Amino acid sequence: MASNYIAILAAEMNVAAWQVEKTLELLDGGATVPFISRYRKEMTGTLDEVQVAQVRDRVAQLRELDKRREAIIASIEEQGKMTDDLLRQINQAVVMSELEDIYLPYRPKRKTRATIAIDKGLEPLAKILMVQNMIDVEERAAKFINAEKAVNSVEEALAGARDIIAEWVNESKTARERIRNLFVREAAITSKVGKGKETEGNKYENYFEWEENLMKAPSHRVLAMIRGENEGFLKINIAPPEEKALEILNRIFVKADNDSGEQVQMAVKDSYKRLLSASMETELRNIAKEKADAEAIRVFAENLRQLLMASPLGQKNVLAIDPGFRTGCKVVCLDKQGKLLHNETIYPHPPKNELKQAINKIQSLVSAYKIEAIAIGNGTAGRETENIVRKIPFSKEIVAIMVNESGASVYSASSVAREEFPDYDVTVRGAVSIGRRLTDPLAELVKIDPKAIGVGQYQHDVNQTALQKSLEDVVVSCVNNVGVEVNTASKQLLSHVSGVGSSLAKNIVEYREENGPFASRAALKKVPRFGDKAFEQAAGFLRIRDAKNPLDNSAVHPESYDIVKKMAASLKADIKDLIENKEMRDKIEPSAFVSGSFGLPTITDIMKELEKPGRDPRTKFDYFEFDRNVNSMNDLHEGMILPGIVTNITAFGAFVDIGVHQDGLIHLSQMADRFIRDPNEVVKLNQKVEVKVLEVDKDRKRIQLSLKK
């Protein structure tokens, strides 16, 4: 079936068959998506990361389809009912619903009204009625009265025959296809409040009397209604206009305007109401849920990517504060590598109000540990702590930055944190996470389950397997896009590097601790189980700062080092000269170094990397400060213009932190003067924005904001 996969994917993706074939070969050979898209461009025709992942995922779907196909063929053959035409239909099916429709008449049945009627000997009567000749229906039905088989009247005989016909209608491939198409086009999702649930379920009040076209309904509304139903507050129905469905079915099955045709028409109506509509509703629910899940997962994944790729402050000595009132503010000092040097607790806020002591302590710590920046968590007491810190006089300029602490508490209680800091409690670990999050968000956030970071939409309602897979893809993509310094990276960060994984990451860290820092990429081969395949997949994404060979701190893969040596030799220079001298690089003609193994795409990538080896693709860090006069919702009033940071993006708008412990919402309609479908057209996560306050609802803790001027 592999050749079928290639043809299907090539058509779906609008690429050449050979591109799909080569990509599939690489994937089946154990190559990762980042490696293929970055270092095998010639083989795939420069398919990007998204396209390579599409090949991987679609082939997995097709392989699952083939497993089901094989099981269906075996089942029908076991029944002795396989024909050449049936086998052809099964082999030509390209989606699961089509395959299941073909199999439905042959699926082993539990006892149904139709099987009971067949056992009563009424199938011949059903066949007679289906022909729809001009006959005396009651006279013909009377011949099937049989007390021994519990057929005691003409009506019982006709009812049993109609039950059989109803099942035939339900199992008709043509009928199912046409009714499915009707459901997709015109089915409405209707939501009503459960009896007596009006008060208890008031958070779903918008959906107490709701109706809209199912396939046009946005993801967040579908998921909200499904959640409301699962919690017992709503009742959902999915159906197109019944008269249209019956009209379609009658055109297929009712062939005569006579008594037999009338019986068939009755059976068709019963089939639709009792069997077919329920089956299609279930199927459409699944389709709508999958569609809504896919959109919610897409939004979550995009948010996560933006969060992971947030600007790093860089290697600096940091003092981090996890603020609190009654329990105090936990303070930690970290060196440039994020190592914990000191921790203690200060109490600048009520009820202790030890403000002077707290200020003196921060001043002394800044001096003692040569602090260059102060990170302050944005949770409880965050703004109050920030206001104190910004007023402290230091002997040198110190920047104080609010840090989004979502997920820090999850990290601090995790096994990862316990392993990293076994002798410290959760408050210390949380403060460390806040500080490290400032210097390198990616390196710190990979230690936390993405679902705990708080940038999703209905993340607990979507398919968890699909969500986990998508988020893992994003993490892997970001880690490999940025690259990893192998001598300082945690094993959690290393585990996301192409070809590494958790076991090998652990081996790398243990080897590093026992033998000291790696002097070169080649030295990685000394790590237990770091074989040639793993080295091939991982080496280009790992960095060795201050290595003897400057290429070891770049994205140039070791397999391409000889090309760079030839470039340098052609100019009678060494690699370092080539990196440092732009005029020298400009003399190189990339096409002159194209060979059988390395095409122009690879040579072009090498030239870009030589221009700025090991460059960080993340944007430069940009300092931000909230309005110092606004600290709580009590300070807000309509019409205010305030600075803020985008903290979450959903299908219906974006949430913005304006420094009052409650994020405000910019609804889609308030994002621009033009019509916007996707908030990502206007804003990105962590973006600094200027917003206008439209409405403040203190009771419900809701703030409505606008980007419109």
N, C-alpha and C positions, 0 to 999 in steps of 0.2 A: 504493500500500500504506500510505500515511501514516495514512489513516483507520483501517485495521486496527490499526496500532500504538497509536493513541489508545485504541481500545476495549480492546485487550489490557492495556495498562498501567493504565487506569482500574480494570479488574476486579482485576488483581493487587495494586494499591496501595490499593484501596478508597477512591478519590477520584473526584471528578467528571471527566467527559471533558474539559470546558472547561479544567480546571486543567492536565491533561496537554497539551492542545493549545497553550495559551498558553506553557507552559514550553518545549515543543518549538520553538515559533516563536522564542522568545528565544535558545535554544541555537543554533538554525540561523542566527540573525542575528549570531552571534559573541559573545553575552553569556556571561560566566563564571558558574560555580556560586556563588561568594561574592557576586557582584554581584546575581544574580537573587534569592537567598535573603534578601539584606539590603535591597535597594533596589527590588525589584519585587514586593512582597508582595501588592499589590492585584491585579496581573495573574495571579498564580499561586494566589490564595486562601490565602496565607501558607504555602506549602510550604516546609519547612525545607531546610537544606543537604543532609541525607542523602537526602531525597525527590527533590530536583532532580538530584542525582548518580545516583539510581536511574533516573530518566527517561533521562538521558544514556546510561548504560551499557546499559540494557535495549533502547533503540532501536538502539544500535550492534549488539547481538546480533541483533535482528530484521532489520536491514539486511544483515548477513552471511548470515542465513538466506535472505533474498530473492535474494541473489547466487547462492547455491547452488541455489535453486529454479529460477532462470532457466537456469542451466547444465544442470540435469537435464531441464528441458522441452526445451531445444534438442537434447540428446542423444537423447531418445526420439523427438522429431519427425524427426530425421535418420534414425533407424532405420525410420521409417514405422509406428510402433506406438502412436502416441498415440490415445487415445479420450476421449470427453467425460467418462466416469466416472473415468478415470485422471487427467485434468487436474484434475477437481474434488478428488480425493484429494490431489494434490500441492499445490494452492492452499490446502487446509484444514489442512495440516500446520503445527504451531506449534512443534515442537522438531526439532532436527537428526536425532535417532535415528529419529523417525517418517518423516522425509523420506528418509533413507537406506534404511530398510526397504522403502519403496514402490519405490525406484529399483533395489534389489538385483537383481531378475530381469532388468533391462534393462541393467545395467552390463556394458560390454564385458569379456569373460572371457579370462583366460589359459587355457591348456590344463589341463583338470581331468579326473578320472576320468569325470565325467559327460559332458563334451564328447567325450572319446574314445569313450565308449559310443554317443553319438548318431551320431558319424561311422561307427560300425560298423553303423548301422541298427537300433539296439535301442530307440529311443524308442517305437515302436508297442507293443512288448512291455511297456514300463513303463506305458503308458496302460492296457493291458489289465489288468495286475495291479492298478492303482490302482482300477479299477472294483470289484474284489473279488467278481466273480461266481463261482459254483460251476463251476470248469473243471478240466480235467486240466492242471495247470501245466507239467509236464514235456513233455507232448505239444505244448502250444502253444509252448513255448520251443524245441523241436526244430526248428520251422519257421524259426527265425532263425539256425540254424547255417550259417555261410558262411566257408569256408576262405579265400577271397580277402580277406575283411575281418577275418581272424584271430579268428573266432568258431568254435571247434573243438569245443565240447561244449555240452550243455544247461546245465551248471553255469556255463560262461563266459557264456552268454546271460543267465541269471538274475542272475549277479553284475553284469553290465553294466547290466541293467534296474534293479537295486537301487541302483546308483551314481547313476543318473538320478533315481530317486525320492528318494534321500537329498538331492540338491541341491534338488529341489522343496520338500522339508520345510524345509531350511535357508533357502530364499528365501520361505517363507510368512510374510506379514505377521502373520497371526493367531498362528502358532506363535512367532514371534520376540517378539511382545508378551507372550504368556503366560509364556514361558521367562524373558524379561527381568524380569517381575514376580516370578517365583519367585526369581531371583538376588538381586533387591533385598531381598526379604523374608527369605530363608533362606540365602543364600550365606555360607559360613564362609571366613575367611582362615586358611590353615594355613601355618606356617613351620617349616622343618626345617634343621638345620645341613648345609652342604655336606660331601661326603665328604672326610675328612682335614683339615677346616678348624677342628676343635674348639679347638685351641690358638691359632692365628693370629687367629681371629675371636672370642676370648673376651669382647670387649666387647659382643657380641650374645648372650651366654649365655642371657639371659632368653627369647630367641626360638628356641632350638635345638629345642624341642618346644612349639609354641604353636598354639592354635586358639581363635577367637572369631568371633562374627557380624560380618561385614565392615562393615555399615552402622552398627553400634553401637560399633565400635572407635574410640577417641579418636584425634584427629589425630596426636598425637606418636607413638603406637604404629605407626600405619600408615606414617608417614614413616620411622620407625626401621627397620621391616622392609624397606621399599623400598630404603632406603640400604644395608642389609645385603646385599640381593640384588644391587644394582648393584656392590657391592664384592666380590662373589663368595663371600661367607661363608654366605648363606642361600639356600634354595630356597622359593619361595612358590607356593601353589596356591589358587585361588579357585573354589569350586563349592558348590552346594546338594546335598542328598542325591540321588544319581543316580536312585533308584527313583521319586522324586516327579516329576522331570523327564520320565522315560520314561512315567509314568502320564498326565501332561498331554498329551504328544505322541500317545500311543496313542489317547486319547479323541478327538483331532482327526482322526487319519488311519486308524486301524484300524477298519473298519466291519463286518467279517465274520469269523466263526470258521471259516475254511476255508484251503485251501492258499495262495490268493492273499493272504488276510489275513495269513498267516504270513510270506509274502515281504515284505509292506509293513512288518510289525512288525520284521523283521530290518533293513530299510532305515532305519526310524525310529531304531533303536538305533545303527546305524552313523552316521547323520546327526548324532545328538546327540553321540556320543563323538568323532567325527572333525571335525565342522564347527561345529555350533551351540554346543556348550559352549565351544570355543576362542574363537569369536567373542564370546560373551557374557562370557567371562572377561576378554578384552581390553577390552570395553566397560565392564565393572564396575570393572576396574582403573583405567580413566580416570576414571570417576565418583568412585570412592573417593579417587583422587589429587586430583581437583579439590576434593572436599569437604574433604580433609585440608589441602590448600593454602589453601583459603578460610579455614579456622579458624586456621591458623598465621599467615596474612597479617593476619587480624583482630586476633590477639593482638599481633603486631608493630606494627600501625598504632596500636592503643590505647596500647601502651607508648611509641611514638614521640610520640604526641600529649601524653601526660603529661610526657615528658621535655622537649619543646619548650615546653610551657606551665609549666615549673618557675618558681618564684619568682625574680625578678631582684633582686640586691642594689641595683641602681640605679647612677646615675652617681657614682662615687667614684674617688679616686686609689688604685690598687691595686699592691701588690708581689706578683708571682706567682713561685712556685718550682716548677720541674720537678725533683723529687728524684732523687738517684742516689748510689751508694756510690763505686765506683772512679773514675767519670768526673766526680764532683762534682755539685753542685746548681746548675742554671742559674737565675739570678735576673734578672727583668725588672721595670722600673717603668713603669706605664701611667698616663696622665692620665685625667680623667673621661670623655673620649670614646674611650678605649681606644687612644690613640696611644702608640707605643713611645718612651720617653724615655731609657732606659738599660738596659744589660744587662751582666752579668758572671757568673763562676762562683765558687762557694765550696766548700770541702771540709771540712765539719764531721764527716764519718764516716770510718771506716776505708777505705782504708789510710793516708790522710794525717792524719786526726784534727786538722785545724786548726780546732778548735771555737771557741777564743777569737777568732781572726781573723774567723771566720764571724759570730759574734754581734756583734762590733764593726761589721762591714760592714753587716749588716741594720739595726742601730741608726742608722748614719749615713745610709743610704738612706731610711729611714722619715722621718728629720728633713729631709733635703735635698729630697725630693719630696712632702712633706706627705701621706704615705701614711695612708689611713683604714682599709684592710683588707688582710689578707695571704691569698692563695689558695695552697694547697698541693696538688699532684697526689697522688692516692691510690694511685699505683703503687709500684714498688720504692723503698724507703727513705722512703715517705710518712709512716708513723706515727712513725718515728724523727725525721724532720725536724719534724713537728708538735710532738713533745714538747720539742724544743729551742726552737722559736719561742715556745711558750706560756710558757716560763720566762724569756724575755728581758724585762727591765724597760724600758718605754718611758716617755717623758715625758707621754704621753696614752694613753687607752684605745684599743687596736688589737685588732680581732677577727681571729682566725686561723681559717680555714675550709678543711676538706678538700673538694676538688673532684674529681668523677669525671672522670678523664682519658681514658676510652674514646674512641678515634677521634682523639685529639690528634696521635698519631704519623702517622696517615693524612693529616690536614690538613697537618701540617708538611712532608710530602714531596710535597704536591699542587701542581699548576700554579697554583691559586688563591693558595697561600701564597708560592710563588716570585714571583708577580707582585706580591703585597703587600709582601713583604720580600726583594727580590732580593739585597741585600747581607748577609743573615744566614743562618746555617746552620739545619739542622732543629731543633736543640736550642732555639735562641732562639725560633723560630716556635712550637714546642710549648709553651713557657712562656707566650708571649703568648696562645695559645689557652686555656690553663688560666685565666689572669687574666680574659680577656673572658668566658669561660664563667660566671664567678661574677657579673659585673655584668649580663650579659644573655644567658642561655643560648640563647634563640631566635636572636638575631642572629648568634651564633657557630656554632651547630650547623647552620644552613642551608648553611654552606660545606662540610660533610662529607657524603659519600654516606651516606644513612641506614643502609644495610646495614653500615657500618663502626662504627656507634655501639655495637653490642653489646647490643641490647635485644630481639633476636628469638629465634625458636625454629625450628630447621631452615631458616633463611632461604636457605641455599644449595641446598636440595633442592626448594623450591617453584618454581612457574612464575615465572621472573624478570620477564617482561613484566607479569604481573598484580601482582607484588609492587612493581615500580617504579612502576606507575600508582597503586596504593593509597597508597604512601608519599608520592608527589608530591602526591596529593590532601590528605593530612594536613598536609604542610608548607604548602601553599597556604592551607588552612583556618586554620591557626594564625597564619600571617603576617598574613592579612587580618583575623582576629579581633582581634589585638593592635593592628594599625595600624603604619605605618612613618614614622619621622621622616626626611623626604626630604633634609634638609640634612646628616645624619650617616650615613645608611645606606650600607652597602656595595652594590656592584652585584649581589652574590649575593643579598642580602636583597631588594633592589628587584625583582629578576627574578621573584620569586614573588608580587608584587603583581598583583591582578586586572588583566588587560589590558596588562601591561607586557612581560614576557619579557626574555630576556638582551640582545637587541640594543638595545632602547629603554632598558633599565637602564644600559647602557654609555653611551648618549647623555646620559642624565640626569646621570651622574657627571662626564662630560667637560664638559658645559655648566656644571655647578656649580663645577668646578675653574677654568674659564676666566673665569666671570662673577661668581663669588661666590655666597653662599647665596641661595636663592629667598625672596623677600619675601612671596609669596602663592601660593595654588594656581593662580590664573589665569596666573602667570608660567611655569608648566610648559608652556603651549602654545607657548612660544618655543623649546622643545627640538626639534631636528630629528626629524621623523616622529612627534611627539606630537600626532596629529590629534584631531578631535572624538570619534571612537569610543573611542580609547584613553583620552582624558580622562574620558569618561563612565564607563568601566569602572573606572578607577584612582583618580580624585580623592577619593572618599569614604574610601579606605583610606590615603591619604597625609596626613601631618601636617606643618604648618609651625609650629614652636614660636616664640612671640613675634611672630606675624604681626599686622598691624594689625587685621585682622578676626579676632576670637577663634574664629569658626566654622572657620577654616582649620586649627585645631588640634583639631578634633573629628571625630566620625563623621557629622556632618550633611553630606549631599551638596550640592555647590554648586547643583544644580538645585532644592534646597529652601530656599536662602537667603532668597528673597523671602517665604516663609511665616514665617520667623523675624522678618524685618523687619516684617511685618504684625502679628505678635504683639506686638513691642516698641512699634510705633506705636499699637496699640489701648490701651496703658497709658501713652502719652506718655513713653516711655523709649527708651533705646538697647539694642543687643544685649548689651553688657557688663553693664548693669544687670540685664537679664533673667537672665543667667547667675549673677550674684553674689547676687541677692535672691530667696530662696525664697518669701517672702510674695507677691512680685510674680508669680512663676510660678504660685502656687496660685490666682491670680485668673483664669488662662486656662482657658477651656472648650475642650478639644481639638476637639470636634465642630463648633465655630464656624468652624474653619479647614479643614474637609474640602471638597475641590473635585473636579472631574471627574478630575483627574490624580493627586491625592493623597488617599488614603483615611485612615480612622482608624488603621490599623496604622502608616503612615508618620508621622502626627502624633504618635502615642504614642511611637514611637522617638525622634523629635525632642525631645519633652519629657524623656525619660529622659537624653538626651545633654546637654541644657541643664543638667540637674541636676549632672552631673559630666563636663564636656567632655573628650574624649580619655582617658577613664578606662582604666586597664590592667586587663583582665579576669583577669590572673594574681594569685594569692594573694600576700599580704605575705610578705617573706622571713623565714624562721624559722631562728635560729642553732641549730647542732647540735654536739655534742661526743661523741666515743667515750669509752669507759671508759679512763681514763689508765693503769690497771694492766694492761690487756690489749693486747698489741702483736703477738703471734704465736700460732700454734696451740698452742705449748708452755704458754701462759698459760691455756688453756681447760680446764675440767673440767665434767663433767655436773652439771646443776642450776643453773649460773650464770644470773643474770638480767642481760642486757646491752642497752644501747641500740644501735640499728642503723638503716640506711637501706635501703629497698627499691631494688635496682638492676636487677632484671629480673623479669618476670612471664610465666609459661608456663601451658599448660593444666593442668599437674600440680602447680603450686605457685609460690612466689615465692622469689627469691634475695635475700639480705640481706647487706650489708657491715657487719661488726661490728668492722672495724679490724685484721684479722689477715692481710691480703693474700690471703685466700681466702674467697669468699662462701659463706655457709651456705644450706641449702635448708629452707624451711618447706613441707613436703608439704601437699597439699590437705587431708589428714586431720588435720593439726595446726594448721589455720587458725582453727577455731572449734569450739565444742561441738556445733553443729548441722551437718547435712550441707550441704556447699558444692559447687556445680558449677563455679563460676568464681571464681578467686582475686580478680578485680576487685570481687567483692562485698564483700571484706574489706579489701584494701589497694590502694594506688595507687603508681605509680612515684615515687621520691624521698620517699615518706612516711617519717616518723620513727616507728619502732616499738620496743617493748620485747620481747625474745625470751628464751626459756629454751633453754639448750643441752641437747639430748637425747643426742647421741652425737658423739664426735670420733674420726675415723679418719685418723690422721696419715699412714699408708702410702699410702692412696688420696686423701689431701687432700680428705676429705669431712666436712662439718659438718652435722649434722641439728639443726634448730631447731624451736621451737614457739611459737605465739602463745597457746596455752592457759595459763591461770593455774593 
